Amino acid sequence: MPNHFDERWEGPIRGLRLPLAVWNTLKDEGITTLDQLQAIADQLERLPGIGSKMARVTRDELARTSAPEEN
């Protein structure tokens, strides 16, 4: 049986791969842009359904996508 907490999915915010549970919560909260997500990144645990693990995964993914690409 698939574990949707460990799997990563592409969603409406281009370039991010997050667990399906995170995408569902972001959708429910009306967070649809990278800027919106970055603005609340330090408060992710306050969103329903996002605990410390999912918040860490999301912040790590934000850091990965905002890191400058190596040439």
N, CA, C and O atoms as a Tripos MOL2 file, in Angstrom:
@<TRIPOS>MOLECULE
protein
  284   283    71     0     0
PROTEIN
NO_CHARGES

@<TRIPOS>ATOM
      1 N           0.8380   -1.1820    0.0000 N.3       1 MET1
      2 CA          0.0000    0.0000    0.0000 C.3       1 MET1
      3 C           0.8800    1.2420    0.0000 C.2       1 MET1
      4 O           1.8070    1.3340    0.8050 O.2       1 MET1
      5 N           0.6140    2.1990   -0.8820 N.am      2 PRO2
      6 CA          1.4740    3.3820   -0.9580 C.3       2 PRO2
      7 C           1.4130    4.2190    0.3220 C.2       2 PRO2
      8 O           0.3740    4.3210    0.9740 O.2       2 PRO2
      9 N           2.5420    4.8020    0.6550 N.am      3 ASN3
     10 CA          2.6270    5.6990    1.8030 C.3       3 ASN3
     11 C           2.6760    7.1210    1.2680 C.2       3 ASN3
     12 O           3.7230    7.5800    0.8110 O.2       3 ASN3
     13 N           1.5520    7.8170    1.3240 N.am      4 HIS4
     14 CA          1.4600    9.1470    0.7350 C.3       4 HIS4
     15 C           2.1990   10.2120    1.5360 C.2       4 HIS4
     16 O           2.2890   11.3600    1.1000 O.2       4 HIS4
     17 N           2.7300    9.8480    2.7030 N.am      5 PHE5
     18 CA          3.5080   10.8040    3.4700 C.3       5 PHE5
     19 C           4.9550   10.8170    3.0020 C.2       5 PHE5
     20 O           5.6410   11.8290    3.1390 O.2       5 PHE5
     21 N           5.4250    9.7000    2.4510 N.am      6 ASP6
     22 CA          6.8060    9.6290    1.9840 C.3       6 ASP6
     23 C           6.9320    9.9120    0.4930 C.2       6 ASP6
     24 O           7.9890   10.3410    0.0310 O.2       6 ASP6
     25 N           5.8700    9.6770   -0.2580 N.am      7 GLU7
     26 CA          5.9130    9.9480   -1.6920 C.3       7 GLU7
     27 C           5.8420   11.4430   -1.9360 C.2       7 GLU7
     28 O           5.2350   12.1810   -1.1600 O.2       7 GLU7
     29 N           6.4620   11.8830   -3.0130 N.am      8 ARG8
     30 CA          6.4500   13.3050   -3.3730 C.3       8 ARG8
     31 C           5.7080   13.4790   -4.6880 C.2       8 ARG8
     32 O           5.8690   12.6890   -5.6180 O.2       8 ARG8
     33 N           4.9020   14.5110   -4.7500 N.am      9 TRP9
     34 CA          4.0500   14.7710   -5.9040 C.3       9 TRP9
     35 C           4.2790   16.1950   -6.3960 C.2       9 TRP9
     36 O           4.5200   17.1150   -5.6140 O.2       9 TRP9
     37 N           4.1980   16.3480   -7.7050 N.am     10 GLU10
     38 CA          4.1850   17.6980   -8.2560 C.3      10 GLU10
     39 C           2.7870   18.2590   -8.0470 C.2      10 GLU10
     40 O           1.7930   17.5370   -8.1310 O.2      10 GLU10
     41 N           2.7280   19.5270   -7.7800 N.am     11 GLY11
     42 CA          1.4310   20.1470   -7.5400 C.3      11 GLY11
     43 C           1.3150   21.4590   -8.2720 C.2      11 GLY11
     44 O           2.0390   21.7030   -9.2360 O.2      11 GLY11
     45 N           0.4150   22.3010   -7.8250 N.am     12 PRO12
     46 CA          0.1570   23.5520   -8.5310 C.3      12 PRO12
     47 C           1.2770   24.5870   -8.4110 C.2      12 PRO12
     48 O           1.3270   25.5290   -9.2020 O.2      12 PRO12
     49 N           2.1670   24.4300   -7.4430 N.am     13 ILE13
     50 CA          3.2920   25.3600   -7.3270 C.3      13 ILE13
     51 C           4.4650   24.7200   -8.0570 C.2      13 ILE13
     52 O           5.0710   23.7600   -7.5820 O.2      13 ILE13
     53 N           4.7580   25.2630   -9.1910 N.am     14 ARG14
     54 CA          5.7470   24.6900  -10.1000 C.3      14 ARG14
     55 C           7.1140   24.5180   -9.4310 C.2      14 ARG14
     56 O           7.6050   25.4120   -8.7420 O.2      14 ARG14
     57 N           7.7080   23.3540   -9.6500 N.am     15 GLY15
     58 CA          9.0510   23.0760   -9.1620 C.3      15 GLY15
     59 C           9.0980   22.3940   -7.8110 C.2      15 GLY15
     60 O          10.1370   21.8510   -7.4370 O.2      15 GLY15
     61 N           7.9980   22.4050   -7.0660 N.am     16 LEU16
     62 CA          7.9750   21.7610   -5.7520 C.3      16 LEU16
     63 C           7.4280   20.3500   -5.8620 C.2      16 LEU16
     64 O           6.4980   20.0820   -6.6230 O.2      16 LEU16
     65 N           8.0180   19.4570   -5.0910 N.am     17 ARG17
     66 CA          7.5220   18.0860   -4.9690 C.3      17 ARG17
     67 C           7.2900   17.8360   -3.4910 C.2      17 ARG17
     68 O           8.2320   17.7370   -2.7050 O.2      17 ARG17
     69 N           6.0160   17.7360   -3.1250 N.am     18 LEU18
     70 CA          5.6310   17.6170   -1.7210 C.3      18 LEU18
     71 C           4.6950   16.4220   -1.5330 C.2      18 LEU18
     72 O           4.0800   15.9490   -2.4890 O.2      18 LEU18
     73 N           4.5930   15.9400   -0.2950 N.am     19 PRO19
     74 CA          3.6260   14.8780   -0.0210 C.3      19 PRO19
     75 C           2.2100   15.3430   -0.3540 C.2      19 PRO19
     76 O           1.8800   16.5220   -0.2260 O.2      19 PRO19
     77 N           1.3960   14.4080   -0.7770 N.am     20 LEU20
     78 CA          0.0240   14.7250   -1.1630 C.3      20 LEU20
     79 C          -0.7420   15.3940   -0.0270 C.2      20 LEU20
     80 O          -1.5510   16.2900   -0.2690 O.2      20 LEU20
     81 N          -0.4950   14.9720    1.1990 N.am     21 ALA21
     82 CA         -1.1730   15.5740    2.3530 C.3      21 ALA21
     83 C          -0.8690   17.0690    2.4570 C.2      21 ALA21
     84 O          -1.7440   17.8620    2.8070 O.2      21 ALA21
     85 N           0.3660   17.4490    2.1550 N.am     22 VAL22
     86 CA          0.7420   18.8700    2.2070 C.3      22 VAL22
     87 C           0.0220   19.6320    1.1050 C.2      22 VAL22
     88 O          -0.5230   20.7080    1.3490 O.2      22 VAL22
     89 N           0.0140   19.0820   -0.1090 N.am     23 TRP23
     90 CA         -0.6870   19.7510   -1.2100 C.3      23 TRP23
     91 C          -2.1580   19.9490   -0.8700 C.2      23 TRP23
     92 O          -2.7210   21.0100   -1.1400 O.2      23 TRP23
     93 N          -2.7790   18.9380   -0.2830 N.am     24 ASN24
     94 CA         -4.2000   19.0490    0.0700 C.3      24 ASN24
     95 C          -4.4260   20.1500    1.1040 C.2      24 ASN24
     96 O          -5.3780   20.9220    0.9950 O.2      24 ASN24
     97 N          -3.5590   20.2200    2.0960 N.am     25 THR25
     98 CA         -3.6930   21.2650    3.1150 C.3      25 THR25
     99 C          -3.4780   22.6440    2.5120 C.2      25 THR25
    100 O          -4.2290   23.5730    2.8080 O.2      25 THR25
    101 N          -2.4620   22.7900    1.6700 N.am     26 LEU26
    102 CA         -2.2080   24.0850    1.0360 C.3      26 LEU26
    103 C          -3.4150   24.5150    0.2030 C.2      26 LEU26
    104 O          -3.8120   25.6800    0.2250 O.2      26 LEU26
    105 N          -3.9870   23.5760   -0.5210 N.am     27 LYS27
    106 CA         -5.1820   23.8840   -1.3180 C.3      27 LYS27
    107 C          -6.3200   24.3530   -0.4160 C.2      27 LYS27
    108 O          -6.9710   25.3620   -0.6920 O.2      27 LYS27
    109 N          -6.5520   23.6070    0.6690 N.am     28 ASP28
    110 CA         -7.6300   23.9720    1.5980 C.3      28 ASP28
    111 C          -7.4220   25.3500    2.2170 C.2      28 ASP28
    112 O          -8.3870   26.0510    2.5190 O.2      28 ASP28
    113 N          -6.1590   25.7380    2.4060 N.am     29 GLU29
    114 CA         -5.8300   27.0250    3.0150 C.3      29 GLU29
    115 C          -5.7200   28.1490    1.9930 C.2      29 GLU29
    116 O          -5.4860   29.3000    2.3610 O.2      29 GLU29
    117 N          -5.8870   27.8260    0.7110 N.am     30 GLY30
    118 CA         -5.8330   28.8480   -0.3360 C.3      30 GLY30
    119 C          -4.4220   29.2880   -0.6930 C.2      30 GLY30
    120 O          -4.2290   30.3730   -1.2420 O.2      30 GLY30
    121 N          -3.4420   28.4600   -0.3860 N.am     31 ILE31
    122 CA         -2.0480   28.7880   -0.6960 C.3      31 ILE31
    123 C          -1.7340   28.1860   -2.0600 C.2      31 ILE31
    124 O          -1.6470   26.9680   -2.2130 O.2      31 ILE31
    125 N          -1.5650   29.0620   -3.0450 N.am     32 THR32
    126 CA         -1.4190   28.5970   -4.4250 C.3      32 THR32
    127 C          -0.1650   29.0970   -5.1140 C.2      32 THR32
    128 O           0.0940   28.7400   -6.2640 O.2      32 THR32
    129 N           0.6280   29.9260   -4.4210 N.am     33 THR33
    130 CA          1.8360   30.4600   -5.0500 C.3      33 THR33
    131 C           3.0490   30.2190   -4.1530 C.2      33 THR33
    132 O           2.9260   30.0220   -2.9440 O.2      33 THR33
    133 N           4.1950   30.2410   -4.7670 N.am     34 LEU34
    134 CA          5.4460   30.0780   -4.0260 C.3      34 LEU34
    135 C           5.6230   31.2000   -3.0100 C.2      34 LEU34
    136 O           6.0650   30.9580   -1.8860 O.2      34 LEU34
    137 N           5.2840   32.4120   -3.3940 N.am     35 ASP35
    138 CA          5.4050   33.5510   -2.4700 C.3      35 ASP35
    139 C           4.5260   33.3650   -1.2380 C.2      35 ASP35
    140 O           4.9550   33.6520   -0.1200 O.2      35 ASP35
    141 N           3.3100   32.8930   -1.4340 N.am     36 GLN36
    142 CA          2.4160   32.6490   -0.3000 C.3      36 GLN36
    143 C           2.9930   31.5760    0.6270 C.2      36 GLN36
    144 O           2.9640   31.7190    1.8490 O.2      36 GLN36
    145 N           3.5100   30.5140    0.0390 N.am     37 LEU37
    146 CA          4.0780   29.4320    0.8400 C.3      37 LEU37
    147 C           5.3100   29.8930    1.5970 C.2      37 LEU37
    148 O           5.4710   29.5680    2.7730 O.2      37 LEU37
    149 N           6.1760   30.6420    0.9440 N.am     38 GLN38
    150 CA          7.3710   31.1540    1.6230 C.3      38 GLN38
    151 C           7.0010   32.0930    2.7660 C.2      38 GLN38
    152 O           7.6920   32.1320    3.7840 O.2      38 GLN38
    153 N           5.9290   32.8400    2.6070 N.am     39 ALA39
    154 CA          5.5070   33.7910    3.6380 C.3      39 ALA39
    155 C           5.0500   33.0880    4.9130 C.2      39 ALA39
    156 O           5.1630   33.6540    6.0000 O.2      39 ALA39
    157 N           4.5380   31.8690    4.7980 N.am     40 ILE40
    158 CA          4.0530   31.1670    5.9830 C.3      40 ILE40
    159 C           4.9240   29.9760    6.3560 C.2      40 ILE40
    160 O           4.5390   29.1660    7.2000 O.2      40 ILE40
    161 N           6.0900   29.8620    5.7370 N.am     41 ALA41
    162 CA          6.9540   28.6910    5.9520 C.3      41 ALA41
    163 C           7.3040   28.4650    7.4180 C.2      41 ALA41
    164 O           7.4350   27.3190    7.8490 O.2      41 ALA41
    165 N           7.4560   29.5260    8.1830 N.am     42 ASP42
    166 CA          7.8090   29.3590    9.5960 C.3      42 ASP42
    167 C           6.5910   29.0550   10.4620 C.2      42 ASP42
    168 O           6.7280   28.8910   11.6740 O.2      42 ASP42
    169 N           5.4110   28.9780    9.8680 N.am     43 GLN43
    170 CA          4.1790   28.7190   10.6080 C.3      43 GLN43
    171 C           3.4550   27.4690   10.1060 C.2      43 GLN43
    172 O           2.2800   27.2720   10.4190 O.2      43 GLN43
    173 N           4.1290   26.6350    9.3450 N.am     44 LEU44
    174 CA          3.4740   25.4890    8.7210 C.3      44 LEU44
    175 C           2.8190   24.5430    9.7260 C.2      44 LEU44
    176 O           1.7620   23.9790    9.4420 O.2      44 LEU44
    177 N           3.4250   24.3640   10.8840 N.am     45 GLU45
    178 CA          2.8590   23.4500   11.8830 C.3      45 GLU45
    179 C           1.4910   23.9020   12.3770 C.2      45 GLU45
    180 O           0.7340   23.0990   12.9220 O.2      45 GLU45
    181 N           1.1750   25.1400   12.1990 N.am     46 ARG46
    182 CA         -0.1360   25.6690   12.6280 C.3      46 ARG46
    183 C          -1.2620   25.2890   11.6750 C.2      46 ARG46
    184 O          -2.4370   25.3940   12.0260 O.2      46 ARG46
    185 N          -0.9080   24.8510   10.4770 N.am     47 LEU47
    186 CA         -1.9280   24.4650    9.5070 C.3      47 LEU47
    187 C          -2.4670   23.0830    9.8640 C.2      47 LEU47
    188 O          -1.7040   22.2160   10.2900 O.2      47 LEU47
    189 N          -3.7620   22.8680    9.6970 N.am     48 PRO48
    190 CA         -4.3370   21.5680   10.0180 C.3      48 PRO48
    191 C          -3.7300   20.4640    9.1470 C.2      48 PRO48
    192 O          -3.6220   20.6100    7.9290 O.2      48 PRO48
    193 N          -3.3440   19.3830    9.7760 N.am     49 GLY49
    194 CA         -2.8100   18.2410    9.0340 C.3      49 GLY49
    195 C          -1.3200   18.2950    8.7530 C.2      49 GLY49
    196 O          -0.7700   17.3450    8.1960 O.2      49 GLY49
    197 N          -0.6550   19.3760    9.1200 N.am     50 ILE50
    198 CA          0.7920   19.4590    8.9010 C.3      50 ILE50
    199 C           1.4740   19.4730   10.2570 C.2      50 ILE50
    200 O           1.3670   20.4340   11.0180 O.2      50 ILE50
    201 N           2.1680   18.4010   10.5390 N.am     51 GLY51
    202 CA          2.9350   18.3010   11.7760 C.3      51 GLY51
    203 C           4.3700   18.7170   11.5440 C.2      51 GLY51
    204 O           4.7040   19.2800   10.5020 O.2      51 GLY51
    205 N           5.2030   18.4410   12.5030 N.am     52 SER52
    206 CA          6.6010   18.8720   12.4130 C.3      52 SER52
    207 C           7.3400   18.1820   11.2680 C.2      52 SER52
    208 O           8.1760   18.8080   10.6160 O.2      52 SER52
    209 N           7.0490   16.9040   11.0100 N.am     53 LYS53
    210 CA          7.7290   16.1970    9.9230 C.3      53 LYS53
    211 C           7.3560   16.7870    8.5650 C.2      53 LYS53
    212 O           8.2320   17.0470    7.7400 O.2      53 LYS53
    213 N           6.0740   16.9970    8.3320 N.am     54 MET54
    214 CA          5.6380   17.5480    7.0450 C.3      54 MET54
    215 C           6.1150   18.9880    6.8700 C.2      54 MET54
    216 O           6.4200   19.4110    5.7550 O.2      54 MET54
    217 N           6.1800   19.7360    7.9640 N.am     55 ALA55
    218 CA          6.6960   21.1050    7.9000 C.3      55 ALA55
    219 C           8.1760   21.0870    7.5130 C.2      55 ALA55
    220 O           8.6170   21.8920    6.6930 O.2      55 ALA55
    221 N           8.9320   20.1740    8.1010 N.am     56 ARG56
    222 CA         10.3650   20.0690    7.7850 C.3      56 ARG56
    223 C          10.5630   19.6700    6.3320 C.2      56 ARG56
    224 O          11.4040   20.2430    5.6390 O.2      56 ARG56
    225 N           9.7960   18.6900    5.8670 N.am     57 VAL57
    226 CA          9.8830   18.2540    4.4700 C.3      57 VAL57
    227 C           9.5840   19.4260    3.5360 C.2      57 VAL57
    228 O          10.2740   19.6150    2.5340 O.2      57 VAL57
    229 N           8.5730   20.1990    3.8590 N.am     58 THR58
    230 CA          8.1810   21.3420    3.0280 C.3      58 THR58
    231 C           9.2620   22.4140    3.0340 C.2      58 THR58
    232 O           9.5990   22.9610    1.9840 O.2      58 THR58
    233 N           9.8010   22.7160    4.1960 N.am     59 ARG59
    234 CA         10.8790   23.7230    4.2710 C.3      59 ARG59
    235 C          12.1230   23.2540    3.5250 C.2      59 ARG59
    236 O          12.7800   24.0470    2.8510 O.2      59 ARG59
    237 N          12.4480   21.9740    3.6410 N.am     60 ASP60
    238 CA         13.5900   21.4350    2.9010 C.3      60 ASP60
    239 C          13.3850   21.5660    1.4020 C.2      60 ASP60
    240 O          14.3160   21.8950    0.6680 O.2      60 ASP60
    241 N          12.1750   21.3090    0.9520 N.am     61 GLU61
    242 CA         11.8670   21.4310   -0.4750 C.3      61 GLU61
    243 C          11.9210   22.8860   -0.9240 C.2      61 GLU61
    244 O          12.3960   23.1770   -2.0220 O.2      61 GLU61
    245 N          11.4440   23.7900   -0.0980 N.am     62 LEU62
    246 CA         11.5590   25.2220   -0.4140 C.3      62 LEU62
    247 C          13.0170   25.6290   -0.5260 C.2      62 LEU62
    248 O          13.3880   26.3710   -1.4360 O.2      62 LEU62
    249 N          13.8410   25.1510    0.3850 N.am     63 ALA63
    250 CA         15.2730   25.4750    0.3500 C.3      63 ALA63
    251 C          15.9230   24.9000   -0.9070 C.2      63 ALA63
    252 O          16.7640   25.5500   -1.5280 O.2      63 ALA63
    253 N          15.5330   23.6870   -1.2770 N.am     64 ARG64
    254 CA         16.0990   23.0570   -2.4720 C.3      64 ARG64
    255 C          15.7600   23.8540   -3.7220 C.2      64 ARG64
    256 O          16.6120   24.0480   -4.5890 O.2      64 ARG64
    257 N          14.5390   24.3070   -3.8150 N.am     65 THR65
    258 CA         14.1320   25.0040   -5.0350 C.3      65 THR65
    259 C          14.6250   26.4420   -5.0890 C.2      65 THR65
    260 O          14.6970   27.0340   -6.1660 O.2      65 THR65
    261 N          14.9670   27.0100   -3.9320 N.am     66 SER66
    262 CA         15.4410   28.3880   -3.9440 C.3      66 SER66
    263 C          16.9630   28.4860   -3.9690 C.2      66 SER66
    264 O          17.5170   29.5780   -4.0980 O.2      66 SER66
    265 N          17.6410   27.3390   -3.8450 N.am     67 ALA67
    266 CA         19.1040   27.3360   -3.8860 C.3      67 ALA67
    267 C          19.5530   27.6220   -5.3240 C.2      67 ALA67
    268 O          18.9510   27.1350   -6.2810 O.2      67 ALA67
    269 N          20.6170   28.4180   -5.4600 N.am     68 PRO68
    270 CA         21.1180   28.6960   -6.8140 C.3      68 PRO68
    271 C          21.6310   27.4140   -7.4790 C.2      68 PRO68
    272 O          22.2470   26.5650   -6.8350 O.2      68 PRO68
    273 N          21.3670   27.2990   -8.7510 N.am     69 GLU69
    274 CA         21.8380   26.1210   -9.4940 C.3      69 GLU69
    275 C          23.3380   26.2070   -9.7090 C.2      69 GLU69
    276 O          23.8940   27.2790   -9.9490 O.2      69 GLU69
    277 N          23.9830   25.0390   -9.6170 N.am     70 GLU70
    278 CA         25.4210   24.9820   -9.8760 C.3      70 GLU70
    279 C          25.6520   24.8430  -11.3630 C.2      70 GLU70
    280 O          24.9000   24.1520  -12.0500 O.2      70 GLU70
    281 N          26.6850   25.4920  -11.8650 N.am     71 ASN71
    282 CA         27.0150   25.3960  -13.2870 C.3      71 ASN71
    283 C          28.0530   24.3560  -13.5280 C.2      71 ASN71
    284 O          28.4540   24.1380  -14.6710 O.2      71 ASN71
@<TRIPOS>BOND
     1     1     2 1
     2     2     3 1
     3     3     4 2
     4     3     5 am
     5     5     6 1
     6     6     7 1
     7     7     8 2
     8     7     9 am
     9     9    10 1
    10    10    11 1
    11    11    12 2
    12    11    13 am
    13    13    14 1
    14    14    15 1
    15    15    16 2
    16    15    17 am
    17    17    18 1
    18    18    19 1
    19    19    20 2
    20    19    21 am
    21    21    22 1
    22    22    23 1
    23    23    24 2
    24    23    25 am
    25    25    26 1
    26    26    27 1
    27    27    28 2
    28    27    29 am
    29    29    30 1
    30    30    31 1
    31    31    32 2
    32    31    33 am
    33    33    34 1
    34    34    35 1
    35    35    36 2
    36    35    37 am
    37    37    38 1
    38    38    39 1
    39    39    40 2
    40    39    41 am
    41    41    42 1
    42    42    43 1
    43    43    44 2
    44    43    45 am
    45    45    46 1
    46    46    47 1
    47    47    48 2
    48    47    49 am
    49    49    50 1
    50    50    51 1
    51    51    52 2
    52    51    53 am
    53    53    54 1
    54    54    55 1
    55    55    56 2
    56    55    57 am
    57    57    58 1
    58    58    59 1
    59    59    60 2
    60    59    61 am
    61    61    62 1
    62    62    63 1
    63    63    64 2
    64    63    65 am
    65    65    66 1
    66    66    67 1
    67    67    68 2
    68    67    69 am
    69    69    70 1
    70    70    71 1
    71    71    72 2
    72    71    73 am
    73    73    74 1
    74    74    75 1
    75    75    76 2
    76    75    77 am
    77    77    78 1
    78    78    79 1
    79    79    80 2
    80    79    81 am
    81    81    82 1
    82    82    83 1
    83    83    84 2
    84    83    85 am
    85    85    86 1
    86    86    87 1
    87    87    88 2
    88    87    89 am
    89    89    90 1
    90    90    91 1
    91    91    92 2
    92    91    93 am
    93    93    94 1
    94    94    95 1
    95    95    96 2
    96    95    97 am
    97    97    98 1
    98    98    99 1
    99    99   100 2
   100    99   101 am
   101   101   102 1
   102   102   103 1
   103   103   104 2
   104   103   105 am
   105   105   106 1
   106   106   107 1
   107   107   108 2
   108   107   109 am
   109   109   110 1
   110   110   111 1
   111   111   112 2
   112   111   113 am
   113   113   114 1
   114   114   115 1
   115   115   116 2
   116   115   117 am
   117   117   118 1
   118   118   119 1
   119   119   120 2
   120   119   121 am
   121   121   122 1
   122   122   123 1
   123   123   124 2
   124   123   125 am
   125   125   126 1
   126   126   127 1
   127   127   128 2
   128   127   129 am
   129   129   130 1
   130   130   131 1
   131   131   132 2
   132   131   133 am
   133   133   134 1
   134   134   135 1
   135   135   136 2
   136   135   137 am
   137   137   138 1
   138   138   139 1
   139   139   140 2
   140   139   141 am
   141   141   142 1
   142   142   143 1
   143   143   144 2
   144   143   145 am
   145   145   146 1
   146   146   147 1
   147   147   148 2
   148   147   149 am
   149   149   150 1
   150   150   151 1
   151   151   152 2
   152   151   153 am
   153   153   154 1
   154   154   155 1
   155   155   156 2
   156   155   157 am
   157   157   158 1
   158   158   159 1
   159   159   160 2
   160   159   161 am
   161   161   162 1
   162   162   163 1
   163   163   164 2
   164   163   165 am
   165   165   166 1
   166   166   167 1
   167   167   168 2
   168   167   169 am
   169   169   170 1
   170   170   171 1
   171   171   172 2
   172   171   173 am
   173   173   174 1
   174   174   175 1
   175   175   176 2
   176   175   177 am
   177   177   178 1
   178   178   179 1
   179   179   180 2
   180   179   181 am
   181   181   182 1
   182   182   183 1
   183   183   184 2
   184   183   185 am
   185   185   186 1
   186   186   187 1
   187   187   188 2
   188   187   189 am
   189   189   190 1
   190   190   191 1
   191   191   192 2
   192   191   193 am
   193   193   194 1
   194   194   195 1
   195   195   196 2
   196   195   197 am
   197   197   198 1
   198   198   199 1
   199   199   200 2
   200   199   201 am
   201   201   202 1
   202   202   203 1
   203   203   204 2
   204   203   205 am
   205   205   206 1
   206   206   207 1
   207   207   208 2
   208   207   209 am
   209   209   210 1
   210   210   211 1
   211   211   212 2
   212   211   213 am
   213   213   214 1
   214   214   215 1
   215   215   216 2
   216   215   217 am
   217   217   218 1
   218   218   219 1
   219   219   220 2
   220   219   221 am
   221   221   222 1
   222   222   223 1
   223   223   224 2
   224   223   225 am
   225   225   226 1
   226   226   227 1
   227   227   228 2
   228   227   229 am
   229   229   230 1
   230   230   231 1
   231   231   232 2
   232   231   233 am
   233   233   234 1
   234   234   235 1
   235   235   236 2
   236   235   237 am
   237   237   238 1
   238   238   239 1
   239   239   240 2
   240   239   241 am
   241   241   242 1
   242   242   243 1
   243   243   244 2
   244   243   245 am
   245   245   246 1
   246   246   247 1
   247   247   248 2
   248   247   249 am
   249   249   250 1
   250   250   251 1
   251   251   252 2
   252   251   253 am
   253   253   254 1
   254   254   255 1
   255   255   256 2
   256   255   257 am
   257   257   258 1
   258   258   259 1
   259   259   260 2
   260   259   261 am
   261   261   262 1
   262   262   263 1
   263   263   264 2
   264   263   265 am
   265   265   266 1
   266   266   267 1
   267   267   268 2
   268   267   269 am
   269   269   270 1
   270   270   271 1
   271   271   272 2
   272   271   273 am
   273   273   274 1
   274   274   275 1
   275   275   276 2
   276   275   277 am
   277   277   278 1
   278   278   279 1
   279   279   280 2
   280   279   281 am
   281   281   282 1
   282   282   283 1
   283   283   284 2
@<TRIPOS>SUBSTRUCTURE
     1 MET1         2 RESIDUE 1 A MET
     2 PRO2         6 RESIDUE 1 A PRO
     3 ASN3        10 RESIDUE 1 A ASN
     4 HIS4        14 RESIDUE 1 A HIS
     5 PHE5        18 RESIDUE 1 A PHE
     6 ASP6        22 RESIDUE 1 A ASP
     7 GLU7        26 RESIDUE 1 A GLU
     8 ARG8        30 RESIDUE 1 A ARG
     9 TRP9        34 RESIDUE 1 A TRP
    10 GLU10       38 RESIDUE 1 A GLU
    11 GLY11       42 RESIDUE 1 A GLY
    12 PRO12       46 RESIDUE 1 A PRO
    13 ILE13       50 RESIDUE 1 A ILE
    14 ARG14       54 RESIDUE 1 A ARG
    15 GLY15       58 RESIDUE 1 A GLY
    16 LEU16       62 RESIDUE 1 A LEU
    17 ARG17       66 RESIDUE 1 A ARG
    18 LEU18       70 RESIDUE 1 A LEU
    19 PRO19       74 RESIDUE 1 A PRO
    20 LEU20       78 RESIDUE 1 A LEU
    21 ALA21       82 RESIDUE 1 A ALA
    22 VAL22       86 RESIDUE 1 A VAL
    23 TRP23       90 RESIDUE 1 A TRP
    24 ASN24       94 RESIDUE 1 A ASN
    25 THR25       98 RESIDUE 1 A THR
    26 LEU26      102 RESIDUE 1 A LEU
    27 LYS27      106 RESIDUE 1 A LYS
    28 ASP28      110 RESIDUE 1 A ASP
    29 GLU29      114 RESIDUE 1 A GLU
    30 GLY30      118 RESIDUE 1 A GLY
    31 ILE31      122 RESIDUE 1 A ILE
    32 THR32      126 RESIDUE 1 A THR
    33 THR33      130 RESIDUE 1 A THR
    34 LEU34      134 RESIDUE 1 A LEU
    35 ASP35      138 RESIDUE 1 A ASP
    36 GLN36      142 RESIDUE 1 A GLN
    37 LEU37      146 RESIDUE 1 A LEU
    38 GLN38      150 RESIDUE 1 A GLN
    39 ALA39      154 RESIDUE 1 A ALA
    40 ILE40      158 RESIDUE 1 A ILE
    41 ALA41      162 RESIDUE 1 A ALA
    42 ASP42      166 RESIDUE 1 A ASP
    43 GLN43      170 RESIDUE 1 A GLN
    44 LEU44      174 RESIDUE 1 A LEU
    45 GLU45      178 RESIDUE 1 A GLU
    46 ARG46      182 RESIDUE 1 A ARG
    47 LEU47      186 RESIDUE 1 A LEU
    48 PRO48      190 RESIDUE 1 A PRO
    49 GLY49      194 RESIDUE 1 A GLY
    50 ILE50      198 RESIDUE 1 A ILE
    51 GLY51      202 RESIDUE 1 A GLY
    52 SER52      206 RESIDUE 1 A SER
    53 LYS53      210 RESIDUE 1 A LYS
    54 MET54      214 RESIDUE 1 A MET
    55 ALA55      218 RESIDUE 1 A ALA
    56 ARG56      222 RESIDUE 1 A ARG
    57 VAL57      226 RESIDUE 1 A VAL
    58 THR58      230 RESIDUE 1 A THR
    59 ARG59      234 RESIDUE 1 A ARG
    60 ASP60      238 RESIDUE 1 A ASP
    61 GLU61      242 RESIDUE 1 A GLU
    62 LEU62      246 RESIDUE 1 A LEU
    63 ALA63      250 RESIDUE 1 A ALA
    64 ARG64      254 RESIDUE 1 A ARG
    65 THR65      258 RESIDUE 1 A THR
    66 SER66      262 RESIDUE 1 A SER
    67 ALA67      266 RESIDUE 1 A ALA
    68 PRO68      270 RESIDUE 1 A PRO
    69 GLU69      274 RESIDUE 1 A GLU
    70 GLU70      278 RESIDUE 1 A GLU
    71 ASN71      282 RESIDUE 1 A ASN
